[in-house]
Amino acid sequence: MFGAFDEFLRELIVEGTLEGLASARARGRVGGRPRAMDADGIEMARALYEMKG
């Protein structure tokens, strides 16, 4: 009995989370960690790596 209730509660939480993420994406918000380097930094790192080898 408690297991069924817990499973139902978990589904409600998951559903709410997914709705919130979809709403944020619709407003233009993007989740996740920001990139450490931009395209220029990656290009510079590749050039330095090729110079070394």
Buried (B, 14 or more C-beta within 10 A) or exposed (E): EEEEEEEEEEEEEEEEEEEEEEEEEEEEEEEEEEEEEEEEEEEEEEEEEEEEE
